[in-house]
Amino acid sequence: MSIVRSHVLISIDANTLLAGAKAVEEALINELRKRGIDKEVGVIETGPLGVIGKGVVMLVYPEGVYYGNVKPEDIPELVEEHFVKGRPLRRLMMENITTPSVVVKEEVGLTKRQVRIVLKNSGVINPESIEEYIASDGFDGLTKAIFEMKPEDVIKLVKDSGLRGRGGAGFPTGLKWEFTYKIPADEKYVICNADEGEPGTFKDRLILEGDPYRIVEAMAIAGYAVGAKKGYIYIRGEYKLSIDRMQKAIQTAKDYGLLGDNILGSNFSFDIEVRKGAGAYICGEETALIESLEGKRGVPRIKPPYPVSQGLRNKPTVVNNVETLANIPDIVRNGAEWFRQFGTEKCPGTKVYTILGDVVNAGLIEVEMGTSLREIIFQYGGGIKDGKRFKCALVGGAAGAFLGEKMLDVKMDFENLKEYKAVLGSGAILVMNETACIVDMLKSILRFFEHESCGRCTPCRVGTKRLVETINRFANLEGSEEDIDEMVNISLVMKDTSFCPLGQSVHLPVVSAIRYFKDEFIKHFKEKYCVANRCGRKVGVLS
């Protein structure tokens, strides 16, 4: 009888599948069998390992060695070196990446590992196996809620935990649940907002791909707490793997008696349905999402009334982001005080970020609320690649703020960022080095908002168009001081008068770019100079 001495975890997500993960997995299994060591080395499919842009990614235990950009033709050499000779294959190794683990707070400063709550199973278990999820304490929170707690007890627990919405707004989750719970109605709904349409943002996709049963459990707990019997997961239509895994998780949970009528033999019934979005960024706004769910054009509603009182089909509705819900099972299982040991007093818990751009290690991380931007970029992101200097980071996605070198020590949480007129937003951090052009970057952002404006209100419909026209002048090495002032004024009017957050949020990237990099705008029209040598081309010419 052979003893399994090594386990190879192969990341199976949308990125790695495109890079050929299945072909690499097949080649690895065949090579191990050919050498007669297939019983000694276990090959396991898992969710996202948190590494982006490195092709097919593998993690080998017990050594904790990461391999990236693995191709089928690399497999014979990798097996020979690592599994036969017992030494890592250096040319494919990825350095300075810590293995996913859940650690207590006291270890963080010493080991520099990630505190994982939301991502604790991602890259560790097979996301399509309900047995592995259950073995990792899965559905313990739901069981505890149904059989040991009243709905109001669950709501109080979530309120006491201090969990705030991770979709960008930061509204207290327990308070939202309480509002919905207190409104009498014959029907109530729970909606998981997985319509992730902002450039550079993909944390929710990786959560869904890496741990779908966590969202199933969380939505069932939310349904129990507020008195809902039906839930919907509204997923961006392009997220095929997320959709497939969620649908499979829902069906399997039903087969196990963990969804549907009389869950676990109790009096509580709850079902979930997946609905696909049609690619409109505006549907990330909760009322536009609800309109789309009802089969209408996805445009925002007038608020109030809010969804907690009149949401889907005019019934009380809880709408929570994927990451927000992903915290719920552990909070219910471990308690509010456990959750509050992480993060800050006003912003407890952790935050999931996608780090992109000019960093050594682009990917997905989860760290405590209040972790500095410097630590996120230089510790977890590995610093600026190619030996270049840090210039700025766009924090919070396209609707976020540009933060320069003087802002590196800002604490990343709702309260601290508010002082700097910045937001956590979608959790995307786009890092730029000294060669990046702020004008070019802002142009891309404004073109995105112009394209995605639903056109319902004049300030957004016309304002985005005027902003694009103005930024194009700078991109053509033209413009003026008056144009700079005009961009600020237009964005300010949009902030104060636009119907929904899409138009209101344009103000932040515009004002932060001009506040910290005004001299770069001036150089474009006075010196005809672009640091990236990207500007000065005709408008409409692809760059």
PESUL-V485485 format. One record per run of one state. SS is the DSSP state (H for helix, E for strand, - for the rest). FROM is the first residue (numbers start at 0). LEN is the number of residues. If there is no record, write none. Layout:
SS,FROM,LEN  SS,FROM,LEN
This chain:
-,0,5  E,5,6  -,11,2  H,13,6  -,19,1  H,20,14  -,34,6  E,40,6  -,46,4  E,50,1  -,51,6  E,57,4  -,61,3  E,64,3  -,67,4  H,71,13  -,84,5  H,89,3  E,92,1  -,93,11  H,104,7  -,111,18  H,129,6  -,135,4  H,139,9  -,148,2  H,150,11  -,161,2  E,163,1  -,164,7  E,171,1  H,172,10  -,182,6  E,188,6  -,194,8  H,202,8  -,210,1  H,211,15  -,226,3  E,229,6  -,235,4  H,239,16  -,255,4  E,259,1  -,260,2  H,262,3  -,265,4  E,269,7  -,276,4  H,280,4  -,284,1  H,285,8  -,293,18  H,311,3  -,314,2  E,316,5  H,321,5  -,326,1  H,327,7  -,334,1  H,335,5  -,340,2  E,342,1  -,343,4  E,347,1  -,348,1  E,349,8  -,357,1  E,358,1  -,359,3  E,362,6  -,368,3  E,371,1  H,372,8  -,380,3  E,383,1  H,384,3  -,387,2  E,389,6  -,395,5  E,400,4  H,404,3  -,407,3  E,410,1  -,411,2  H,413,6  -,419,8  E,427,6  -,433,4  H,437,15  -,452,5  H,457,18  -,475,5  H,480,17  -,497,3  H,500,26  -,526,17
